[in-house]
């Protein structure tokens, strides 16, 4: 499927790299955002960060409302969390860079994020107790070199990586959340 081959999968140093802020919103950034949205939709994901397509800049795309062809994408340039509070919630997260697995991650239940849009205008996003709350935190982690498994204890991280290697061996591709071996 188009776009799936663009997605960087673990282990890859780019997924653990602090990304550079974007200085100017020009045609290169707009083309990258368009490519990332195409890749995200091809993999049936709800978010994607630039390092996941090999670009080490602070750009993320999100669409938590996508279903049945209706798209409502957000493009966030240099996003930063200004508030992360509320009771921690544990949710199951998947990641296009870790196909075939999902892990339980605890995150604050409320976030406020500021970012630039494709026009260069400052935007503010607020989310509480929903998929957007998790997705904003997950994707912003990516641009700071943090992946979902970095939130796990050492023992759970080892178990998740073992499960991930088994999923890859069974043919997992970006967008797959669980792969079972055929008996």
Residue pairs with C-beta under 8 A, 6 or more apart in sequence:
1 42
1 43
1 173
2 38
2 42
3 38
3 39
3 40
3 41
3 42
3 43
4 39
4 42
4 43
4 173
4 174
4 175
6 35
6 39
6 53
6 54
7 39
7 43
7 48
7 52
7 53
7 96
7 97
7 174
8 14
8 15
8 51
8 52
8 53
8 54
8 97
9 97
9 98
9 99
9 168
9 174
10 97
10 98
10 147
10 149
10 164
12 97
14 51
14 54
14 56
15 51
15 52
15 97
15 142
15 145
15 147
16 145
16 147
17 51
17 56
17 145
18 143
18 144
18 145
19 49
19 50
19 51
19 56
19 57
19 58
19 143
19 144
19 145
20 56
20 57
20 58
21 57
21 58
21 78
22 29
22 57
22 58
22 59
22 77
22 78
22 116
25 77
25 116
25 118
25 119
25 120
29 57
29 59
29 77
29 118
30 118
32 50
32 53
32 55
32 57
32 59
33 59
33 61
33 75
33 118
35 53
36 48
36 50
36 53
36 59
36 61
37 48
37 61
37 63
37 73
37 75
39 48
39 53
40 46
40 47
40 48
40 61
40 63
40 96
41 63
41 66
41 71
42 175
43 96
43 173
43 174
43 175
44 175
45 96
45 174
45 175
46 62
46 63
46 64
46 66
46 131
46 135
47 60
47 61
47 62
47 63
47 64
47 135
47 138
47 139
48 60
48 61
48 96
48 139
49 59
49 60
49 139
49 140
49 142
49 143
50 56
50 57
50 58
50 59
50 60
50 142
50 143
51 142
51 143
51 145
52 96
52 97
52 142
57 143
58 77
58 78
58 79
58 143
59 75
59 76
59 77
59 78
59 143
60 75
60 76
60 79
60 139
60 140
60 142
60 143
61 73
61 74
61 75
61 76
62 73
62 74
62 76
62 132
62 135
62 136
62 139
63 71
63 72
63 73
63 74
64 130
64 131
64 132
64 135
65 71
65 72
66 72
66 73
74 125
75 117
75 118
76 113
76 115
76 116
76 117
76 123
76 125
76 139
77 115
77 116
77 117
77 118
77 120
78 115
78 116
79 113
79 114
79 115
79 136
79 139
79 140
79 143
80 113
80 114
80 115
80 140
81 111
81 112
81 113
81 136
81 137
81 140
82 112
82 113
82 114
83 110
83 111
83 112
84 107
84 108
84 110
84 111
84 137
85 108
85 110
86 108
86 109
86 110
86 128
86 129
87 108
87 109
88 106
88 107
88 108
88 109
89 106
89 107
89 108
89 109
89 129
89 133
90 104
90 105
90 106
91 104
91 105
91 107
91 134
92 102
92 103
92 104
93 102
93 103
93 104
93 105
93 134
93 138
93 148
94 101
94 102
94 177
95 138
95 147
95 148
96 174
96 175
97 142
97 147
97 174
98 147
98 148
98 149
98 160
98 164
99 167
99 168
99 172
99 173
99 174
99 175
99 176
99 179
100 163
100 164
100 166
100 167
100 168
100 170
100 172
100 176
100 177
100 178
100 179
101 160
101 163
101 164
101 167
101 172
101 177
101 178
102 177
102 178
103 148
103 149
103 151
103 152
103 156
103 160
105 134
105 138
105 148
105 151
105 152
106 151
107 133
107 134
107 137
107 151
108 133
108 137
109 128
109 129
109 133
110 126
110 127
110 128
110 129
110 133
111 125
111 126
111 127
111 128
111 133
111 136
111 137
112 124
112 125
112 126
113 124
113 125
113 126
113 127
113 136
113 140
114 122
114 123
114 124
114 125
115 122
115 123
115 125
116 122
116 123
117 123
125 132
125 136
127 133
127 136
138 148
141 147
141 148
141 150
149 157
149 160
149 161
150 157
152 160
164 172
166 181
167 176
167 178
167 179
170 179
170 180
170 181
171 179
172 179
